[in-house]
Each structure stands twice: as structure tokens, then as C-alpha cells.
Amino acid sequence: MRSILILTLFIGMANIVPAQVSADALGSFLDKENLKHATVGFSLVDENGEELKAHNSEKSLAPASTLKLLTSITALDILGYDHKFVTTLTIQGTIIEGRLIGNVIIKSGGDPTLGSENFKNHYGDFISEWIEAIKAEGITKIDGRVIVDDKIFEGDRNAGSTALNDVGNYYGAGAPGFSFMDNEFEVFFNTTGNGAISSVSKTNPVLPTDFELINNVKGAKVSGDNVIIYSLDGSNQIFLKGELPVNQKDFKVRGSIPDVTKFAQQTFLTALESAGVSVNGVEKKGPLFMNSKELVRTKSPALIEILKVLNRKSINTYADVLLKHIGKASNGKASFEGGAEAVLDYWLGKGLDISGVNIEDGSGLSRKNNITPAFMTGVLQEVSSDEQVNKMMNEASLSSSVKSMWGDAFKGQVQAKSGYIGRVRAYSGYLIKNEKKYSFYFTVNNFSGSASQMRKLMGEMLRGVRKEI
């Protein structure tokens, strides 16, 4: 009887242990089958910077789009929340009887949002304003060229480690010297039977005539968009490959414009011609044509307004452009490399450990980006009381990924930016409880199963951690 009692007590105690483990949200999460081959990084710190929970917090891990928080916060500190980017319209030469003998110069100030649908109310019909400014000078003919000066940045449009199959897609627009209409276009396909090559019905906006679409997209038994768009910086060729559902009409796919400068130039030329201002396209060079007059300064929204949209919609090209601006303002190197160097120097100067942090772009698109959870929570804790960061994080939390991960009660409980690239999902921001903000960073690299399933599991874990604080 005594032995039976001891055995019963032993079995009961054995059953208690798993219950204790599962009560810890982080420990329970780490036991998931989806993580058998994955690497999980997590760090949670309080308002004093004390780390409360951690797992692999010093490991270098892919951040995906949560890197945009680092870019955004650094840009706020270095450029200022009310900073505006300026695009200028200048005429250069001499006006004789309505004829400008010279050139029209559109000079880029590195505005990532010029002409964006996200800021339509801010810009209005700015191209018409430019044309009216030219006509107000009495100009009806331009004996010269319309030149778009895109020399503000250095290096290529995309970071060198960006995957080729990302570059031509809308999210791979990178950081061109002149940004226009979010640097993207839409292409519409008509498909017929299984295996048959599709046809391109139109693009929106209409691309310059010397842009060549090379289409090899086929109809297939698929449910959605399986198209990859390839293009190279400055090229006029756009390669379309992959599959779309059969028997579709005007199926829309988004891509990035490979030569935004040429596209913007052609758009403005077309608008000028429509307004009755002819352009012969012969560039005027030399001292006789250097007399200049600035007509218009088109300013962007304030940086904080750009950052709100950037982090809510996770717009890669905005973040990549801002990284180059950080470099230009900090060390005079307006490139991805210069921006990365400036970001690391800035946070090193704040006393953070930057070992294990590698920055390839501003957006998190490159798989060679790596940050440590401890570094990111250090950044977040440093700015946890900043009013502008709070505004930005509130907008980031409105993304569908954060809301679906957290549930209907996310307001007042979490401020977070999400990130996703192939087999990587991440969240970063603040858990809020009893009016206190706890900085967290959470990433899973190389998980198994679906991304939506991982998002659900990560949400459960974060809600559990918040209860345990």
C-alpha cells in the first residue's frame, strides 16, 4: 500500500512539472514543433533598461522589416521630426519672345514621397503647378531639354546583397536618386488556358515607349499571383516571369520602375506638351545658358508624417532612401554603406553594444541584415518616452499584421512593428502594462510551417509575456 501511495505521489509530481513550464509563455513557445530547426531571439527590458526575459538576445539574427524601426528612429534623431525634403524646378538660359533658349532642371532633394498616392492631398497637382510656373515666365517653347538631376545619392538603387528576384518587384524599388510615384507601376495580364503565355493588356501609369516588357508569364492552376518581375537599375528592360490563374482578365501585378529618372522626365514632358509648351530636346551647354532662375520649391511632408506611413505600410523604398539621407547628413556618404556606418556610429555613441549588428539597407529586405535582440531593445528603451516615436509606433500598430497577431484588444497593450521575409517573422516595439512601457524584440528565423501560423503563435507568446510582467 505504501509503495502504491509513493508511486501515485511521484506520478502526480511529474504531471505538475509540464504545467509549470507551460505557465511560462516564452518557455512554452520554445517547445513548439515549428521551431525544431529555427533560431529564436527575444529580449524584454523594463523602463530602467533591465532585461527581464531573454533568449538568444546576443545572437545576430535577420530582422526583416523591423529594421525599419532602427532606420526611422535614427532618422528622427539625426534629421529631426519636422525635416522636409525639397525638389526644385529651375529654368536655365535666356527667354526671347516666349522661347526659353536653355534647359529646365528638376533637381532632386531626395524626397522619397514625391507624387505618392499616400500623400496625394499634400502634393496636389504639383506637376500642373510646375507647368504654370513655367508659363508664367512667358515660355511657350523650350529650345533645350528637360533634365532631371538625380545626383543627390551615391551607389546603386539597391543594396548589393538584395536578391535579384526582389529587385524588380514593387517592394524592391530601393533608393534611386529621384523618387516619383513610389517608384512603382502596375501591369495587367490577360490569361487563357493552362500553360499558355499570357498577354499584357496595359500598365498603370503608362511607361515610356522605350521601356521593353519581356513577358513569359503563363496561365496555371494556381490561386493567386506567382509572378516575379526582374529588372536592373537604369535598364529599360523589364522581365516578367511566373504563373497566374487561368482565364483572367486584367489581373494586376505590381512592379518597380527600373529607371525612375527617365520615367519622371517623360511624364513631365508629356504634361508640358499637353499644356501647349513644346520641347525640342536639344540640350544647351556652355556659359551662355547658365543664367538660372528658381521657379518652384516643392516640399515633402514633415519627416514624422512620412515615418507614420512608412511603418504602418512597411514601405521599403522610403526606408532605403532615408538610410542614404542619414549617411549624407552624418558623414557625407550618401550611400547604403555610408548610412549603415552612420547608424552604427550613432548608437555606439549612445553607449550601445553594436557588435553583432550588420546593416545592408534601411528596409530589412536583404537577408544579410542582422541585429541582436539586446541591441534593438536598447534602442527602443533609449527613446521610449519620445513623443514623436510614440506617434510613429501608434501608426505602426495599425498594420493588419500587428492587429491580427495581437487581437482586437491591441490598443493600449502593444505598440509594434512587424517584419516578414521568407522563413523569418519578427515583431518589435513596446508591451504596455499599468502605464509602463517595456521594450521588446522578438524574431524567429527559419521556422517551419506557414507564416500565418507563426504569427499566431508569436502573438500568443507576447500576450502571455505581458500577463507575466
C-alpha positions in Angstrom: 0.0 0.0 0.0 2.9 2.4 0.9 4.6 1.7 -2.4 1.4 2.4 -4.3 1.0 5.7 -2.4 4.6 6.7 -3.2 4.1 5.8 -6.9 0.9 7.9 -7.0 2.6 10.9 -5.5 5.5 10.5 -8.0 3.2 10.5 -11.0 1.3 13.5 -9.6 4.5 15.5 -9.2 5.6 14.5 -12.7 2.4 16.0 -14.0 2.9 19.2 -12.2 6.2 20.0 -14.0 4.9 20.4 -17.5 2.1 22.7 -16.1 4.8 24.9 -14.6 6.7 25.1 -17.8 3.7 25.9 -19.9 2.8 28.7 -17.5 5.9 30.5 -18.7 4.9 31.9 -22.1 8.5 32.0 -23.5 9.3 28.5 -22.4 6.1 27.2 -23.8 6.7 28.9 -27.2 10.2 27.4 -27.5 8.7 23.9 -27.2 6.7 24.3 -30.4 7.4 21.8 -33.2 7.6 24.6 -35.7 10.8 25.7 -34.1 12.7 22.4 -34.3 15.2 23.8 -36.8 14.7 27.5 -36.1 16.6 30.2 -34.1 14.5 32.3 -31.8 15.7 35.7 -30.5 13.9 37.5 -27.7 14.6 40.4 -25.3 12.3 42.2 -22.9 13.6 45.2 -20.9 11.9 47.4 -18.4 11.9 51.2 -18.3 15.3 51.2 -16.5 16.9 49.0 -19.1 16.9 45.9 -17.0 16.5 42.7 -19.1 13.5 40.8 -17.7 13.3 37.9 -20.2 15.7 36.8 -22.9 16.5 34.0 -25.3 19.5 34.3 -27.6 19.4 38.1 -27.0 23.1 38.4 -28.2 22.6 36.4 -31.3 22.8 38.1 -34.8 19.5 37.4 -36.5 17.6 38.6 -39.5 15.2 41.4 -38.6 13.1 41.6 -41.8 11.1 44.8 -41.8 11.6 45.5 -38.0 14.9 47.0 -39.2 12.7 50.0 -40.4 12.3 50.9 -36.8 16.1 51.4 -36.4 16.2 53.4 -39.6 13.2 55.5 -38.6 14.3 56.2 -35.0 17.8 57.2 -36.2 16.4 59.4 -38.9 14.2 61.2 -36.3 17.2 61.9 -34.1 19.7 62.9 -36.9 17.4 64.8 -39.4 14.7 66.0 -37.0 11.0 65.1 -36.9 10.0 68.3 -38.9 12.6 67.9 -41.6 11.3 68.3 -45.1 12.9 67.2 -48.4 12.8 69.8 -51.3 12.5 69.3 -55.0 13.3 72.4 -57.0 12.2 73.5 -60.5 14.7 75.8 -62.2 14.9 77.4 -65.7 18.4 77.9 -67.1 19.1 80.1 -70.1 17.5 83.1 -71.8 13.9 83.8 -72.8 13.4 85.5 -76.1 9.8 86.1 -77.4 8.4 83.1 -75.5 11.2 80.8 -76.3 13.5 79.5 -73.5 16.9 79.1 -75.0 18.2 76.7 -72.4 17.0 73.9 -70.1 14.5 73.1 -67.5 16.1 71.5 -64.4 14.2 69.4 -61.9 16.6 68.9 -59.0 16.1 66.0 -56.6 16.3 66.7 -52.9 15.9 63.0 -52.2 12.2 63.2 -51.4 11.0 59.6 -51.2 7.3 60.5 -51.4 7.1 62.9 -54.3 3.9 62.1 -56.2 2.9 59.3 -53.8 -0.7 58.2 -53.5 -0.1 58.1 -49.8 0.4 61.9 -49.8 -1.9 62.9 -52.6 -3.6 65.7 -50.5 -0.2 67.1 -49.6 1.2 67.4 -53.1 -2.0 68.1 -55.0 -1.4 68.5 -58.8 2.2 69.6 -58.3 3.1 68.9 -62.0 0.5 71.4 -63.1 1.9 73.9 -60.7 5.3 73.4 -62.2 3.9 74.0 -65.7 2.0 77.1 -64.7 5.2 78.5 -63.2 7.0 78.0 -66.5 4.1 79.5 -68.5 4.1 82.5 -66.0 7.5 83.3 -67.3 6.0 83.7 -70.8 7.5 80.4 -72.1 5.7 78.6 -74.8 8.7 76.8 -76.3 11.7 75.2 -74.8 14.7 75.2 -77.1 16.6 72.8 -74.9 15.9 69.8 -72.6 14.0 68.9 -69.5 16.7 67.5 -67.2 16.1 65.5 -64.0 19.1 66.0 -61.7 19.2 62.8 -59.6 22.8 63.1 -58.3 21.9 63.5 -54.6 22.8 59.9 -53.7 25.8 57.6 -54.3 25.9 54.0 -55.4 23.2 51.8 -56.9 19.5 51.9 -56.4 19.5 48.6 -54.4 21.9 47.3 -51.8 24.4 44.9 -53.3 23.1 42.0 -51.3 19.5 42.4 -52.4 18.3 39.2 -54.1 17.8 39.6 -57.9 14.3 38.2 -57.7 13.3 41.0 -55.3 14.7 44.0 -57.3 12.0 44.2 -60.0 9.1 43.7 -57.7 7.3 46.8 -56.1 8.9 46.1 -52.7 12.4 46.1 -54.2 12.3 49.7 -55.6 15.4 50.6 -53.5 16.7 54.1 -53.2 17.0 55.9 -56.6 18.4 59.4 -56.8 15.0 60.6 -57.9 11.8 59.1 -56.4 8.5 59.5 -58.1 5.0 57.9 -57.5 6.5 55.4 -55.1 8.8 54.2 -57.9 6.3 51.5 -58.9 3.9 50.6 -61.7 1.1 48.1 -62.2 1.0 45.7 -65.1 -2.3 44.0 -66.1 -2.4 40.5 -67.6 -4.9 38.5 -69.6 -4.6 34.7 -69.2 -6.2 31.9 -71.2 -5.5 28.2 -70.7 -3.2 26.2 -68.5 0.4 26.6 -69.8 -0.4 29.3 -72.3 1.6 32.5 -72.3 -0.4 35.5 -71.1 -0.7 38.9 -72.7 -0.1 42.3 -71.2 -3.1 44.5 -71.6 -1.8 47.7 -70.1 0.4 49.3 -67.5 -0.5 52.0 -65.0 1.0 54.5 -65.3 1.9 54.2 -68.9 5.6 53.6 -69.2 7.9 55.4 -71.6 7.8 53.9 -75.1 11.4 52.7 -75.0 10.7 50.6 -71.9 10.5 46.9 -73.0 8.3 44.4 -71.2 9.6 40.9 -71.9 6.7 38.7 -70.8 6.9 34.9 -70.1 4.0 34.7 -67.5 1.8 31.6 -68.1 -1.6 30.6 -67.1 -1.6 27.8 -64.5 -3.7 26.0 -61.9 -2.8 28.5 -59.1 -4.9 30.6 -56.9 -3.1 33.9 -57.0 -0.1 36.0 -58.0 3.0 33.9 -58.6 4.8 36.4 -60.8 8.3 37.6 -60.3 9.5 40.8 -62.0 13.2 41.2 -62.8 14.9 44.5 -63.8 18.2 46.2 -63.3 19.0 49.7 -62.1 18.7 52.1 -65.1 17.7 49.4 -67.5 14.8 49.8 -70.0 14.1 46.0 -69.9 11.6 44.5 -67.5 11.3 40.7 -67.4 8.0 39.2 -66.3 8.1 35.5 -65.3 5.9 33.1 -63.3 2.3 32.0 -63.2 -1.2 33.4 -62.8 -4.7 31.8 -62.6 -6.2 30.7 -66.0 -8.9 32.7 -67.8 -8.3 36.0 -66.1 -8.8 39.5 -67.5 -6.7 42.4 -66.3 -5.0 40.6 -63.4 -2.9 43.2 -61.6 0.7 42.7 -60.5 2.9 45.5 -59.0 6.5 46.1 -60.1 9.2 48.7 -59.5 10.3 51.1 -62.2 13.9 50.4 -63.2 14.7 53.9 -64.4 12.6 56.3 -62.3 14.5 59.4 -63.6 13.6 58.6 -67.2 10.0 57.8 -66.3 9.6 61.1 -64.4 11.2 63.1 -67.2 8.9 61.5 -69.8 5.9 62.2 -67.5 6.7 65.9 -67.3 7.5 66.2 -71.0 4.1 64.7 -71.8 2.4 67.1 -69.4 4.2 70.1 -70.9 3.3 69.1 -74.5 -0.4 68.7 -73.4 -0.3 72.2 -71.9 1.0 73.7 -75.2 4.7 74.0 -74.2 6.9 72.4 -76.9 10.3 71.0 -76.1 12.9 70.2 -78.9 15.1 68.1 -76.6 18.4 69.5 -77.7 20.5 70.2 -74.5 22.0 73.7 -74.3 25.5 73.7 -72.8 28.1 76.4 -72.0 28.2 79.7 -70.2 25.6 81.4 -72.5 23.0 79.1 -71.0 24.0 79.2 -67.3 21.8 82.1 -66.2 19.3 80.4 -63.9 16.1 81.2 -62.0 14.4 79.0 -59.5 10.7 78.8 -60.0 9.3 76.3 -57.5 10.3 74.6 -54.4 8.1 71.5 -53.7 8.5 70.4 -50.1 7.7 66.9 -48.8 5.5 66.3 -45.7 7.4 66.5 -42.4 9.6 63.5 -41.7 7.3 62.3 -38.8 4.4 62.1 -41.3 6.5 60.1 -43.7 7.6 57.7 -40.9 4.0 57.1 -39.8 3.1 55.8 -43.3 6.4 54.1 -43.7 5.9 51.9 -40.6 2.2 51.3 -41.0 2.5 50.2 -44.6 6.1 49.0 -44.3 7.3 50.8 -47.5 10.8 49.6 -48.3 11.8 52.4 -50.7 11.1 55.1 -48.1 13.3 53.4 -45.5 16.1 52.8 -48.1 16.1 56.4 -49.1 16.2 57.6 -45.5 19.3 55.4 -44.8 21.1 57.2 -47.6 20.0 60.6 -46.1 21.3 59.5 -42.7 24.7 58.9 -44.3 24.7 62.2 -46.2 23.8 64.2 -43.1 26.2 62.4 -40.8 29.4 61.6 -42.7 28.8 63.0 -46.2 28.5 59.5 -47.6 25.0 59.3 -49.3 25.1 55.6 -49.9 23.8 52.4 -48.2 27.3 51.9 -46.8 27.6 55.4 -45.6 24.2 55.2 -44.0 24.9 51.9 -42.2 28.2 53.3 -40.9 26.4 56.4 -39.6 23.7 54.4 -37.8 26.2 52.2 -36.1 28.4 55.2 -35.1 25.3 57.0 -33.7 24.2 54.2 -31.4 27.8 53.3 -30.4 28.0 56.9 -29.2 24.9 56.3 -27.1 26.7 53.5 -25.3 25.0 50.5 -27.1 26.9 47.4 -28.0 26.9 47.3 -31.8 28.8 44.0 -32.1 26.7 41.5 -34.0 24.8 44.3 -35.9 25.2 44.3 -39.7 23.2 46.8 -41.8 22.9 46.3 -45.6 19.9 48.5 -46.3 17.3 50.6 -44.5 14.3 48.4 -45.1 15.3 44.9 -43.9 14.8 43.4 -47.4 18.4 42.0 -47.6 18.9 38.7 -45.9 22.4 39.9 -44.9 20.9 42.3 -42.4 21.5 41.2 -38.8 20.8 42.7 -35.4 20.8 41.4 -31.9 17.6 41.5 -29.8 19.5 43.1 -26.9 20.7 45.9 -29.3 17.2 46.7 -30.5 15.7 46.8 -27.1 18.5 49.1 -26.1 17.5 51.4 -28.9 13.8 51.2 -28.0 14.4 51.8 -24.3 16.5 54.9 -25.2 13.5 56.5 -27.0 10.6 55.0 -25.0 9.4 58.4 -23.8 9.9 60.3 -27.1 6.7 61.9 -28.2 7.4 61.5 -31.9 8.4 57.8 -31.6 5.1 57.3 -29.7 3.2 58.8 -32.6 5.1 56.6 -35.1 4.6 53.4 -33.1 0.9 54.1 -32.8 0.7 54.1 -36.6 2.9 51.0 -37.0 0.5 49.2 -34.7 -2.4 49.8 -37.1 -0.9 47.4 -39.6 -3.0 44.3 -40.3 -0.1 42.1 -39.3 0.1 43.6 -35.8 -3.7 43.7 -35.3 -4.2 40.1 -36.4 -1.3 38.9 -34.3 -2.5 40.6 -31.2 -6.3 40.6 -31.5 -8.9 43.3 -31.0 -7.5 44.4 -27.7 -4.1 45.5 -29.1 -4.7 49.2 -28.4 -3.2 50.2 -25.1 -1.4 46.9 -24.8 1.2 46.8 -27.5 3.0 49.1 -29.9 4.8 47.1 -32.5 6.3 47.0 -36.0 6.1 43.7 -37.8 8.5 42.1 -40.2 8.4 39.2 -42.7 10.7 37.8 -45.3 11.0 34.1 -46.4 11.1 31.9 -43.2 11.6 35.0 -41.0 9.0 36.7 -38.9 9.7 39.4 -36.3 8.0 41.9 -34.1 9.5 44.8 -32.2 8.2 47.7 -30.0 6.6 48.1 -26.6 4.4 46.0 -24.3 2.3 48.3 -22.2 1.0 47.5 -18.8 0.0 49.7 -15.8 1.1 52.7 -17.8 4.6 51.4 -18.1 6.4 50.6 -21.4 8.5 47.5 -21.7 10.8 47.4 -24.8 10.8 44.1 -26.7 12.3 42.5 -29.7 11.2 39.1 -31.0 12.3 37.3 -34.1 12.1 33.7 -35.4 14.5 32.7 -38.2 14.0 29.6 -40.4 10.7 28.4 -38.8 8.7 25.5 -40.3 5.0 25.8 -41.3 3.1 28.8 -42.6 3.9 32.4 -41.8 0.3 33.0 -40.6 0.6 30.1 -38.2 3.9 31.5 -36.8 2.3 34.9 -36.5 -0.5 33.4 -34.3 2.0 31.6 -32.1 4.1 34.7 -31.6 1.0 36.7 -30.7 0.1 34.1 -28.1 3.6 34.2 -26.6 3.6 38.0 -26.4 0.2 38.2 -24.8 1.4 35.6 -22.3 4.6 37.5 -21.6 2.6 40.7 -20.9 0.5 38.9 -18.4 3.6 37.7 -16.6 5.2 41.2 -16.3 
